[in-house]
Amino acid sequence: QVQFVESGGGLVQSGGSLRLSCAVSGRISSISAMGWYRQAPGKQRNLVAELWSNNRINYQDSVKGRFTISRDNAENTVTLQMNSLKLEDTAVYYCYVLDRTKVTWGQGTQVTVSS
């Protein structure tokens, strides 16, 4: 079983910053990718940013230049630095890990951006 510890969500004013962190532990054989998705009320879950084991990084277009994903391989931790936050960034942010072919999700952390 895989355990997640997600932290860093909260309430921030528009233009502010937050830093999300996700530590993964447990039965993990080989991590192919780690990253973050988000889901706003009434909308589908969409990719925010992900980092692959070959160091390839994918960002959602709307967060490019504002968000930065990084990973500590030794600690199996992925971090999402979010700057210049906008109202539309409000959502529940879910950490995920791709262990070979299996995807496992964290419990999610709420990010709310206010005007």
C-alpha positions in Angstrom: 0.0 0.0 0.0 1.2 3.5 -0.8 0.9 6.3 1.7 0.7 10.0 0.9 1.4 13.1 3.1 0.3 16.2 1.3 0.7 19.7 2.8 0.8 23.3 1.9 -2.7 24.1 0.7 -4.7 26.9 2.1 -6.2 30.4 1.5 -4.2 33.0 -0.3 -4.9 36.3 -2.0 -4.7 36.7 -5.7 -1.1 37.3 -6.7 0.2 35.4 -3.7 2.2 32.2 -3.5 1.8 28.7 -2.0 4.0 25.7 -1.9 2.5 22.2 -2.0 4.5 19.2 -0.9 3.7 15.5 -1.3 5.7 12.7 0.3 5.1 9.2 -0.8 6.0 6.0 1.1 5.1 2.4 1.3 5.0 -0.3 -1.4 6.7 1.4 -4.3 8.9 -0.5 -6.7 9.9 2.1 -9.3 8.5 5.6 -9.7 8.0 6.6 -13.3 6.4 9.9 -12.6 5.0 12.1 -9.8 3.0 15.2 -10.1 -0.1 17.2 -9.4 -3.6 17.3 -10.8 -6.4 19.7 -9.7 -10.2 19.6 -9.7 -12.4 22.6 -9.4 -16.1 22.2 -8.4 -18.1 20.8 -11.2 -15.1 20.3 -13.4 -12.9 17.3 -14.4 -9.6 16.6 -12.9 -6.8 18.1 -15.0 -3.0 17.9 -15.0 -1.2 20.8 -13.4 2.4 19.6 -13.5 4.3 16.3 -13.6 7.9 15.2 -13.5 9.1 12.0 -15.1 12.0 9.8 -14.1 13.8 10.9 -17.2 13.5 14.5 -16.0 10.8 15.4 -18.6 8.4 17.9 -17.1 4.9 18.7 -18.3 2.9 21.8 -17.3 -0.7 22.8 -18.0 -0.4 25.8 -20.3 -2.2 28.1 -17.8 0.4 27.6 -15.1 3.5 27.8 -17.2 5.8 30.5 -15.9 4.0 30.7 -12.6 4.3 27.1 -11.2 7.4 25.1 -10.7 7.6 21.4 -10.0 10.5 19.7 -8.4 11.3 16.3 -6.8 13.6 14.9 -4.2 14.2 11.4 -5.4 15.8 10.3 -2.1 12.8 11.3 -0.2 10.2 10.4 -2.8 8.8 13.9 -2.4 7.4 16.2 -5.1 6.9 19.9 -4.5 4.8 22.4 -6.4 5.8 26.1 -6.0 2.9 28.2 -7.1 3.4 31.9 -7.7 1.2 34.7 -9.0 -1.8 32.7 -8.1 -5.1 33.6 -9.8 -8.7 33.1 -8.8 -9.0 30.3 -11.4 -6.3 28.3 -9.6 -8.8 27.6 -6.9 -9.3 23.8 -6.7 -8.5 20.7 -4.8 -4.9 19.7 -5.7 -4.2 15.9 -5.9 -0.7 14.5 -5.8 -0.2 11.3 -7.8 2.5 8.7 -8.3 3.0 6.4 -11.3 4.7 3.3 -10.1 5.6 1.5 -13.3 2.1 1.2 -14.7 0.0 1.8 -11.6 -1.3 5.3 -10.6 -2.1 6.1 -7.0 -3.7 9.3 -5.8 -3.2 11.3 -2.6 -6.2 12.5 -0.6 -6.0 16.1 -2.0 -5.4 19.5 -0.5 -7.6 22.6 -1.0 -6.1 25.7 -2.6 -8.4 28.8 -2.5 -7.4 32.0 -4.1 -9.4 35.1 -3.0 -9.6 38.5 -4.6 
